Amino acid sequence: MRRLNNKGRISLLELVIIIVLIIEGFFLLGKAFGWTADKATGGDDRLLVNTAESTAAVNSLNGMCCPVSNCGSSGECVHKMAGWYVGYYDDLTHNIVAYPPKGYNQNQEMRIKNKKYYGDPGTMVVQIKCKEGVVELDWVKGK
């Protein structure tokens, strides 16, 4: 097959192909950085879920299974709803509180295990429900 150029010179077609490849490389590099940034901010939401779950596990060792920090209820706990003890993780105090605080999610899509939740950033909080040693977490609307 005949060469497109003579003695080391680049033809116009080769120049166009090189420019297109460089542009494509920058495009793919930008996509990779965007994907990495999305995964990093999603990690903050996952970290909050892990912290909420750990805090709930420790708090529910109070004999009543109530996840709310410093629950002073004697007998029937006031945080019990439909058989579940319910609390909300507060990211400012790192405690589980009785009422939903202001939202703190950083992404529009959050995950807990295989379940996806959707909400605008800064609108959702982690809800903790405990029942007979079982701890369940969900993202719900905050204050």
N, C-alpha and C positions, 0 to 999 in steps of 0.2 A: 504494500500500500504506500502511496506517495505521502511524504510529510507535508504538513500544512505550512511550514515556514522554511526558510533557507538559513543555514549555518548559524544557529543559536538565536536567531531573532524570533520574537513572539508575534504571532499573527493576531489580527483583530478578534477572531473567534476565541483563541486561547485567552486573550486578555479579558473578554467578557465572561468566560467560564470561571476564571480566577476571581474576578470581582464578585460574581454570584456566590461562589463557594465561601468567600470571606464574609459576605453579608449573612449567609445562612449560618455560618459558625457563630457570629455575634448574636443572631436571633436565638439559636439553641443555648448559648451561654446565658443570655438574659432569662430564658425560660427556666433554666436550671437554678439560677439564683432566686427567682420568684418562687419556685417550688420549695426550695430550702427555707426561705423566709416564712412561707405558709406553714410548713411543718414545725418550725421553731415556735411560732406563736400558738399553734395548736398544742404544743407541748406544755405551755403555761396552763391551759385549761385542764389538760390531763393531770398535771401536777396538783392543781386545786382539788380535783376529784380524788386523787390518791390521799391527799392530806385529810380531806373530809372523811373518807372511809376509815383511815387510821384513827382519827379523833373520835369518830362514832364507836369504833370497836373498844377503845379505852373507856369512853364515857358510859357505854352500855354495861360495863362490869359492875354498876352500882347496885345490882340485885333486882332492879325493876326493868332493866333493858332500855331505859330512857336515854336517848343520845344527847339530850340537852345538857350543856355544861352547868354544873352546880344546881341540878334539879333538887329542890328542897321539899318536894311533895311527899307527904306521908300517906300511905294507903293507896288510893286510886290517883294516879298521876294525871295532872291537868293537860299534859301533852299527848294523851292517848286519844286517837281518833279512829273509829271503825276498826278497833283491834290492833292498830299500829301506833307506836310511839313516833311522833313526827317532830323533826327539828330542821333547821336550815344552817348551812355553814356560812359563817361570817369571815370573809377574807381579811378584814382589818384587825379583828381581835384573835383570829385563828381559833375560835370557839364555835360551838353549835348553839344557836339561839332559838327561841320559841317562835319568832316572827321573821318573815323573809326580809333580809337587809336589801340595800341598794344593789342592783346587778353588777356583776364583775367579769362576765365572760369576755374574751378578747376576739373570738371568731364568731361568724354567723352560723357555723356548723360545729356542734360539739358532739363528742361520743362518750358513752359509758359502756364498756364492753362492746357488744355488737349492735347497740342501739344508738341511733342518730337523733339529735335534737337540733332545732333551728330557732334562731332568735337574733335580733340585732345586737351588736357588741354593746356591753354595758347594761343589758336588760335582764339577764338570766342569773339564777343562783342555784346552788346544789341543795336539793331537798334530801334529807336522810330519813328513812323509815326503818324501824326496828321491830321485830316480833319474834319472840322465842329464839333468840340467838342469830336470827337472820337479819342482815343489814342490806337494804336496797337503796340505791341512789338514783336520782333523776334530776335533770335540769328543768327548772320551772321559772316562771316570771318573778322577778324581784320587785321590791318596793318602787 
